[in-house]
């Protein structure tokens, strides 16, 4: 009977060792699989970040080009407005002189007593 109990005790110890060994193996497997997943996710993260930077660069480049075109158009419009304003100012001066009775002859201004209507 004692040998039977010793046999059961040995079997139980063997089972405990088997469970512990399986548990350690499973823990190692889980750790290695998570390390692999971490590596995969890190690589994916780096690819996505790179893609975002490349896309940002393309978009910003296009937007900067558009901004430059807008600035060039604005400068052109401002120059044109300045020219037009100069022409308007010149014409206003001529009209003012005509209303006041002055006429330009060569480089000499001549006053006329005529009424301009």
VMD Tcl script that builds the backbone (N, CA, C; Angstrom):
set m [mol new atoms 351]
animate dup $m
set s [atomselect $m all]
$s set {name element resname resid chain x y z} {
  {N N UNK 1 A 0.826 -1.174 0.000}
  {CA C UNK 1 A 0.000 0.000 0.000}
  {C C UNK 1 A 0.879 1.249 0.000}
  {N N UNK 2 A 1.928 1.218 0.777}
  {CA C UNK 2 A 2.819 2.360 0.829}
  {C C UNK 2 A 3.471 2.574 -0.518}
  {N N UNK 3 A 3.820 1.558 -1.183}
  {CA C UNK 3 A 4.435 1.684 -2.489}
  {C C UNK 3 A 3.421 2.236 -3.491}
  {N N UNK 4 A 2.176 1.920 -3.292}
  {CA C UNK 4 A 1.107 2.447 -4.143}
  {C C UNK 4 A 0.993 3.965 -3.929}
  {N N UNK 5 A 1.062 4.408 -2.698}
  {CA C UNK 5 A 0.978 5.829 -2.347}
  {C C UNK 5 A 2.206 6.552 -2.899}
  {N N UNK 6 A 3.358 5.941 -2.778}
  {CA C UNK 6 A 4.587 6.550 -3.288}
  {C C UNK 6 A 4.509 6.686 -4.812}
  {N N UNK 7 A 3.903 5.686 -5.421}
  {CA C UNK 7 A 3.743 5.723 -6.869}
  {C C UNK 7 A 2.818 6.877 -7.276}
  {N N UNK 8 A 1.728 7.065 -6.566}
  {CA C UNK 8 A 0.780 8.150 -6.836}
  {C C UNK 8 A 1.448 9.516 -6.585}
  {N N UNK 9 A 2.266 9.567 -5.535}
  {CA C UNK 9 A 2.982 10.794 -5.202}
  {C C UNK 9 A 3.948 11.160 -6.332}
  {N N UNK 10 A 4.646 10.167 -6.829}
  {CA C UNK 10 A 5.599 10.397 -7.935}
  {C C UNK 10 A 4.862 10.855 -9.195}
  {N N UNK 11 A 3.733 10.219 -9.460}
  {CA C UNK 11 A 2.950 10.601 -10.640}
  {C C UNK 11 A 2.447 12.035 -10.518}
  {N N UNK 12 A 2.030 12.393 -9.290}
  {CA C UNK 12 A 1.541 13.758 -9.056}
  {C C UNK 12 A 2.676 14.770 -9.245}
  {N N UNK 13 A 3.859 14.460 -8.727}
  {CA C UNK 13 A 5.025 15.333 -8.880}
  {C C UNK 13 A 5.387 15.468 -10.364}
  {N N UNK 14 A 5.292 14.349 -11.077}
  {CA C UNK 14 A 5.582 14.355 -12.507}
  {C C UNK 14 A 4.559 15.224 -13.249}
  {N N UNK 15 A 3.305 15.120 -12.868}
  {CA C UNK 15 A 2.252 15.943 -13.488}
  {C C UNK 15 A 2.481 17.428 -13.198}
  {N N UNK 16 A 2.869 17.730 -11.952}
  {CA C UNK 16 A 3.144 19.124 -11.578}
  {C C UNK 16 A 4.295 19.666 -12.423}
  {N N UNK 17 A 5.348 18.881 -12.565}
  {CA C UNK 17 A 6.492 19.291 -13.379}
  {C C UNK 17 A 6.078 19.503 -14.827}
  {N N UNK 18 A 5.215 18.635 -15.355}
  {CA C UNK 18 A 4.731 18.754 -16.734}
  {C C UNK 18 A 3.929 20.039 -16.924}
  {N N UNK 19 A 3.064 20.328 -15.946}
  {CA C UNK 19 A 2.253 21.552 -16.033}
  {C C UNK 19 A 3.167 22.778 -15.976}
  {N N UNK 20 A 4.141 22.740 -15.073}
  {CA C UNK 20 A 5.066 23.876 -14.963}
  {C C UNK 20 A 5.871 24.061 -16.252}
  {N N UNK 21 A 6.314 22.963 -16.823}
  {CA C UNK 21 A 7.080 23.034 -18.063}
  {C C UNK 21 A 6.216 23.584 -19.198}
  {N N UNK 22 A 4.977 23.092 -19.297}
  {CA C UNK 22 A 4.055 23.596 -20.330}
  {C C UNK 22 A 3.775 25.083 -20.124}
  {N N UNK 23 A 3.602 25.479 -18.871}
  {CA C UNK 23 A 3.344 26.880 -18.552}
  {C C UNK 23 A 4.531 27.751 -18.966}
  {N N UNK 24 A 5.741 27.326 -18.659}
  {CA C UNK 24 A 6.931 28.086 -19.040}
  {C C UNK 24 A 7.068 28.159 -20.569}
  {N N UNK 25 A 6.799 27.038 -21.231}
  {CA C UNK 25 A 6.850 27.028 -22.698}
  {C C UNK 25 A 5.816 27.988 -23.299}
  {N N UNK 26 A 4.614 27.972 -22.725}
  {CA C UNK 26 A 3.548 28.851 -23.203}
  {C C UNK 26 A 3.907 30.318 -22.960}
  {N N UNK 27 A 4.478 30.600 -21.793}
  {CA C UNK 27 A 4.906 31.974 -21.497}
  {C C UNK 27 A 5.977 32.436 -22.495}
  {N N UNK 28 A 6.908 31.578 -22.799}
  {CA C UNK 28 A 7.955 31.911 -23.770}
  {C C UNK 28 A 7.358 32.149 -25.150}
  {N N UNK 29 A 6.398 31.300 -25.534}
  {CA C UNK 29 A 5.741 31.456 -26.829}
  {C C UNK 29 A 4.989 32.785 -26.899}
  {N N UNK 30 A 4.252 33.096 -25.833}
  {CA C UNK 30 A 3.491 34.352 -25.785}
  {C C UNK 30 A 4.441 35.544 -25.885}
  {N N UNK 31 A 5.524 35.509 -25.137}
  {CA C UNK 31 A 6.499 36.600 -25.151}
  {C C UNK 31 A 7.098 36.781 -26.543}
  {N N UNK 32 A 7.477 35.669 -27.186}
  {CA C UNK 32 A 8.082 35.768 -28.519}
  {C C UNK 32 A 7.066 36.229 -29.553}
  {N N UNK 33 A 5.810 35.773 -29.443}
  {CA C UNK 33 A 4.792 36.213 -30.402}
  {C C UNK 33 A 4.482 37.695 -30.238}
  {N N UNK 34 A 4.439 38.152 -28.980}
  {CA C UNK 34 A 4.198 39.582 -28.772}
  {C C UNK 34 A 5.387 40.409 -29.255}
  {N N UNK 35 A 6.589 39.897 -29.099}
  {CA C UNK 35 A 7.771 40.597 -29.620}
  {C C UNK 35 A 7.683 40.688 -31.140}
  {N N UNK 36 A 7.247 39.624 -31.773}
  {CA C UNK 36 A 7.091 39.615 -33.232}
  {C C UNK 36 A 6.003 40.604 -33.664}
  {N N UNK 37 A 4.868 40.584 -32.940}
  {CA C UNK 37 A 3.795 41.529 -33.240}
  {C C UNK 37 A 4.271 42.974 -33.042}
  {N N UNK 38 A 5.027 43.187 -31.998}
  {CA C UNK 38 A 5.563 44.529 -31.727}
  {C C UNK 38 A 6.453 44.985 -32.888}
  {N N UNK 39 A 7.295 44.077 -33.376}
  {CA C UNK 39 A 8.179 44.397 -34.498}
  {C C UNK 39 A 7.361 44.729 -35.745}
  {N N UNK 40 A 6.331 43.920 -36.007}
  {CA C UNK 40 A 5.465 44.152 -37.170}
  {C C UNK 40 A 4.772 45.508 -37.050}
  {N N UNK 41 A 4.249 45.801 -35.853}
  {CA C UNK 41 A 3.557 47.073 -35.647}
  {C C UNK 41 A 4.514 48.259 -35.744}
  {N N UNK 42 A 5.717 48.110 -35.243}
  {CA C UNK 42 A 6.717 49.181 -35.328}
  {C C UNK 42 A 7.052 49.468 -36.788}
  {N N UNK 43 A 7.246 48.416 -37.568}
  {CA C UNK 43 A 7.525 48.599 -38.998}
  {C C UNK 43 A 6.353 49.267 -39.705}
  {N N UNK 44 A 5.141 48.830 -39.369}
  {CA C UNK 44 A 3.929 49.418 -39.958}
  {C C UNK 44 A 3.832 50.890 -39.573}
  {N N UNK 45 A 4.104 51.200 -38.319}
  {CA C UNK 45 A 4.078 52.585 -37.838}
  {C C UNK 45 A 5.070 53.446 -38.630}
  {N N UNK 46 A 6.277 52.940 -38.818}
  {CA C UNK 46 A 7.300 53.689 -39.548}
  {C C UNK 46 A 6.890 53.924 -41.004}
  {N N UNK 47 A 6.300 52.902 -41.632}
  {CA C UNK 47 A 5.829 53.064 -43.017}
  {C C UNK 47 A 4.728 54.120 -43.095}
  {N N UNK 48 A 3.780 54.056 -42.160}
  {CA C UNK 48 A 2.679 55.015 -42.165}
  {C C UNK 48 A 3.179 56.436 -41.909}
  {N N UNK 49 A 4.096 56.588 -40.972}
  {CA C UNK 49 A 4.657 57.910 -40.687}
  {C C UNK 49 A 5.401 58.459 -41.900}
  {N N UNK 50 A 6.164 57.593 -42.572}
  {CA C UNK 50 A 6.883 58.002 -43.778}
  {C C UNK 50 A 5.886 58.423 -44.866}
  {N N UNK 51 A 4.821 57.635 -45.040}
  {CA C UNK 51 A 3.809 57.954 -46.046}
  {C C UNK 51 A 3.146 59.306 -45.752}
  {N N UNK 52 A 2.869 59.552 -44.486}
  {CA C UNK 52 A 2.249 60.825 -44.100}
  {C C UNK 52 A 3.200 61.983 -44.399}
  {N N UNK 53 A 4.490 61.809 -44.084}
  {CA C UNK 53 A 5.472 62.874 -44.361}
  {C C UNK 53 A 5.582 63.140 -45.861}
  {N N UNK 54 A 5.595 62.071 -46.659}
  {CA C UNK 54 A 5.687 62.227 -48.119}
  {C C UNK 54 A 4.446 62.953 -48.639}
  {N N UNK 55 A 3.281 62.559 -48.159}
  {CA C UNK 55 A 2.033 63.185 -48.599}
  {C C UNK 55 A 1.992 64.649 -48.161}
  {N N UNK 56 A 2.435 64.906 -46.935}
  {CA C UNK 56 A 2.496 66.286 -46.441}
  {C C UNK 56 A 3.397 67.132 -47.344}
  {N N UNK 57 A 4.543 66.587 -47.701}
  {CA C UNK 57 A 5.494 67.304 -48.553}
  {C C UNK 57 A 4.865 67.643 -49.902}
  {N N UNK 58 A 4.158 66.662 -50.503}
  {CA C UNK 58 A 3.500 66.903 -51.798}
  {C C UNK 58 A 2.451 68.006 -51.681}
  {N N UNK 59 A 1.618 67.899 -50.656}
  {CA C UNK 59 A 0.524 68.862 -50.478}
  {C C UNK 59 A 1.084 70.257 -50.216}
  {N N UNK 60 A 2.066 70.349 -49.325}
  {CA C UNK 60 A 2.655 71.654 -49.000}
  {C C UNK 60 A 3.334 72.261 -50.226}
  {N N UNK 61 A 4.015 71.428 -51.003}
  {CA C UNK 61 A 4.681 71.925 -52.214}
  {C C UNK 61 A 3.648 72.515 -53.175}
  {N N UNK 62 A 2.545 71.802 -53.374}
  {CA C UNK 62 A 1.477 72.293 -54.250}
  {C C UNK 62 A 0.882 73.589 -53.703}
  {N N UNK 63 A 0.648 73.608 -52.394}
  {CA C UNK 63 A 0.058 74.802 -51.779}
  {C C UNK 63 A 1.011 75.994 -51.864}
  {N N UNK 64 A 2.300 75.761 -51.678}
  {CA C UNK 64 A 3.279 76.845 -51.779}
  {C C UNK 64 A 3.350 77.367 -53.210}
  {N N UNK 65 A 3.248 76.467 -54.182}
  {CA C UNK 65 A 3.233 76.877 -55.590}
  {C C UNK 65 A 2.000 77.742 -55.859}
  {N N UNK 66 A 0.847 77.304 -55.339}
  {CA C UNK 66 A -0.381 78.085 -55.503}
  {C C UNK 66 A -0.250 79.454 -54.831}
  {N N UNK 67 A 0.354 79.477 -53.649}
  {CA C UNK 67 A 0.557 80.733 -52.934}
  {C C UNK 67 A 1.449 81.669 -53.740}
  {N N UNK 68 A 2.501 81.132 -54.328}
  {CA C UNK 68 A 3.409 81.946 -55.146}
  {C C UNK 68 A 2.654 82.530 -56.347}
  {N N UNK 69 A 1.821 81.707 -56.983}
  {CA C UNK 69 A 1.030 82.191 -58.116}
  {C C UNK 69 A 0.065 83.284 -57.675}
  {N N UNK 70 A -0.550 83.108 -56.515}
  {CA C UNK 70 A -1.473 84.113 -55.977}
  {C C UNK 70 A -0.721 85.419 -55.725}
  {N N UNK 71 A 0.473 85.308 -55.127}
  {CA C UNK 71 A 1.265 86.503 -54.845}
  {C C UNK 71 A 1.684 87.200 -56.135}
  {N N UNK 72 A 2.091 86.425 -57.140}
  {CA C UNK 72 A 2.468 87.013 -58.428}
  {C C UNK 72 A 1.275 87.702 -59.078}
  {N N UNK 73 A 0.103 87.065 -59.017}
  {CA C UNK 73 A -1.108 87.677 -59.575}
  {C C UNK 73 A -1.461 88.952 -58.821}
  {N N UNK 74 A -1.333 88.908 -57.514}
  {CA C UNK 74 A -1.631 90.080 -56.695}
  {C C UNK 74 A -0.679 91.223 -57.041}
  {N N UNK 75 A 0.604 90.912 -57.177}
  {CA C UNK 75 A 1.576 91.942 -57.551}
  {C C UNK 75 A 1.245 92.534 -58.917}
  {N N UNK 76 A 0.889 91.677 -59.853}
  {CA C UNK 76 A 0.526 92.131 -61.197}
  {C C UNK 76 A -0.707 93.034 -61.135}
  {N N UNK 77 A -1.682 92.642 -60.377}
  {CA C UNK 77 A -2.906 93.445 -60.235}
  {C C UNK 77 A -2.590 94.779 -59.571}
  {N N UNK 78 A -1.732 94.752 -58.546}
  {CA C UNK 78 A -1.363 96.000 -57.872}
  {C C UNK 78 A -0.621 96.940 -58.819}
  {N N UNK 79 A 0.262 96.385 -59.635}
  {CA C UNK 79 A 0.964 97.207 -60.620}
  {C C UNK 79 A -0.027 97.811 -61.614}
  {N N UNK 80 A -0.962 97.013 -62.076}
  {CA C UNK 80 A -1.963 97.487 -63.027}
  {C C UNK 80 A -2.838 98.568 -62.387}
  {N N UNK 81 A -3.231 98.349 -61.135}
  {CA C UNK 81 A -4.028 99.360 -60.434}
  {C C UNK 81 A -3.252 100.660 -60.276}
  {N N UNK 82 A -1.975 100.540 -59.983}
  {CA C UNK 82 A -1.125 101.724 -59.831}
  {C C UNK 82 A -1.054 102.500 -61.145}
  {N N UNK 83 A -0.876 101.782 -62.259}
  {CA C UNK 83 A -0.848 102.428 -63.574}
  {C C UNK 83 A -2.179 103.117 -63.860}
  {N N UNK 84 A -3.275 102.400 -63.592}
  {CA C UNK 84 A -4.603 102.974 -63.836}
  {C C UNK 84 A -4.829 104.202 -62.960}
  {N N UNK 85 A -4.400 104.118 -61.696}
  {CA C UNK 85 A -4.564 105.251 -60.796}
  {C C UNK 85 A -3.774 106.454 -61.319}
  {N N UNK 86 A -2.559 106.185 -61.842}
  {CA C UNK 86 A -1.758 107.263 -62.426}
  {C C UNK 86 A -2.460 107.888 -63.613}
  {N N UNK 87 A -3.075 107.061 -64.456}
  {CA C UNK 87 A -3.804 107.575 -65.617}
  {C C UNK 87 A -5.013 108.393 -65.171}
  {N N UNK 88 A -5.710 107.899 -64.161}
  {CA C UNK 88 A -6.892 108.612 -63.645}
  {C C UNK 88 A -6.466 109.948 -63.058}
  {N N UNK 89 A -5.389 109.931 -62.279}
  {CA C UNK 89 A -4.903 111.176 -61.674}
  {C C UNK 89 A -4.516 112.171 -62.758}
  {N N UNK 90 A -3.867 111.697 -63.808}
  {CA C UNK 90 A -3.462 112.569 -64.922}
  {C C UNK 90 A -4.699 113.157 -65.612}
  {N N UNK 91 A -5.695 112.320 -65.873}
  {CA C UNK 91 A -6.921 112.783 -66.531}
  {C C UNK 91 A -7.671 113.757 -65.635}
  {N N UNK 92 A -7.720 113.483 -64.308}
  {CA C UNK 92 A -8.385 114.403 -63.375}
  {C C UNK 92 A -7.699 115.762 -63.416}
  {N N UNK 93 A -6.377 115.766 -63.499}
  {CA C UNK 93 A -5.637 117.026 -63.569}
  {C C UNK 93 A -5.964 117.785 -64.840}
  {N N UNK 94 A -6.057 117.067 -65.955}
  {CA C UNK 94 A -6.382 117.704 -67.230}
  {C C UNK 94 A -7.794 118.264 -67.181}
  {N N UNK 95 A -8.738 117.497 -66.651}
  {CA C UNK 95 A -10.137 117.965 -66.550}
  {C C UNK 95 A -10.209 119.187 -65.650}
  {N N UNK 96 A -9.494 119.173 -64.535}
  {CA C UNK 96 A -9.477 120.297 -63.614}
  {C C UNK 96 A -8.966 121.550 -64.319}
  {N N UNK 97 A -7.892 121.387 -65.088}
  {CA C UNK 97 A -7.335 122.532 -65.800}
  {C C UNK 97 A -8.319 123.057 -66.839}
  {N N UNK 98 A -9.018 122.153 -67.526}
  {CA C UNK 98 A -9.990 122.582 -68.533}
  {C C UNK 98 A -11.145 123.328 -67.871}
  {N N UNK 99 A -11.580 122.848 -66.729}
  {CA C UNK 99 A -12.686 123.487 -66.017}
  {C C UNK 99 A -12.259 124.872 -65.548}
  {N N UNK 100 A -11.022 125.004 -65.123}
  {CA C UNK 100 A -10.513 126.285 -64.633}
  {C C UNK 100 A -10.154 127.233 -65.784}
  {N N UNK 101 A -10.200 126.757 -67.006}
  {CA C UNK 101 A -9.939 127.626 -68.132}
  {C C UNK 101 A -8.495 127.614 -68.593}
  {N N UNK 102 A -7.724 126.654 -68.130}
  {CA C UNK 102 A -6.328 126.577 -68.566}
  {C C UNK 102 A -6.199 125.545 -69.675}
  {N N UNK 103 A -5.404 125.848 -70.657}
  {CA C UNK 103 A -5.112 124.924 -71.728}
  {C C UNK 103 A -3.607 124.855 -71.850}
  {N N UNK 104 A -3.100 123.681 -72.081}
  {CA C UNK 104 A -1.661 123.543 -72.225}
  {C C UNK 104 A -1.296 123.707 -73.686}
  {N N UNK 105 A -0.411 124.628 -73.960}
  {CA C UNK 105 A 0.083 124.832 -75.305}
  {C C UNK 105 A 1.584 124.611 -75.219}
  {N N UNK 106 A 2.061 123.518 -75.802}
  {CA C UNK 106 A 3.476 123.185 -75.632}
  {C C UNK 106 A 3.719 122.907 -74.167}
  {N N UNK 107 A 4.629 123.686 -73.555}
  {CA C UNK 107 A 4.883 123.526 -72.130}
  {C C UNK 107 A 4.347 124.714 -71.349}
  {N N UNK 108 A 3.615 125.588 -72.025}
  {CA C UNK 108 A 3.131 126.815 -71.396}
  {C C UNK 108 A 1.631 126.694 -71.174}
  {N N UNK 109 A 1.198 127.027 -69.961}
  {CA C UNK 109 A -0.231 126.998 -69.675}
  {C C UNK 109 A -0.819 128.365 -69.993}
  {N N UNK 110 A -1.899 128.345 -70.719}
  {CA C UNK 110 A -2.533 129.591 -71.149}
  {C C UNK 110 A -3.902 129.657 -70.513}
  {N N UNK 111 A -4.247 130.814 -69.915}
  {CA C UNK 111 A -5.556 130.969 -69.285}
  {C C UNK 111 A -6.544 131.530 -70.290}
  {N N UNK 112 A -7.706 130.974 -70.295}
  {CA C UNK 112 A -8.753 131.418 -71.191}
  {C C UNK 112 A -9.909 131.881 -70.335}
  {N N UNK 113 A -10.598 132.938 -70.747}
  {CA C UNK 113 A -11.740 133.434 -70.004}
  {C C UNK 113 A -13.028 132.788 -70.477}
  {N N UNK 114 A -12.904 131.836 -71.402}
  {CA C UNK 114 A -14.113 131.163 -71.922}
  {C C UNK 114 A -14.688 130.267 -70.847}
  {N N UNK 115 A -15.962 130.139 -70.858}
  {CA C UNK 115 A -16.642 129.205 -69.960}
  {C C UNK 115 A -16.654 127.847 -70.641}
  {N N UNK 116 A -16.326 126.852 -69.902}
  {CA C UNK 116 A -16.359 125.510 -70.461}
  {C C UNK 116 A -17.666 124.879 -70.033}
  {N N UNK 117 A -18.411 124.357 -70.966}
  {CA C UNK 117 A -19.730 123.856 -70.638}
  {C C UNK 117 A -19.897 122.427 -70.842}
}
mol reanalyze $m
mol bondsrecalc $m
mol representation Tube
mol addrep $m
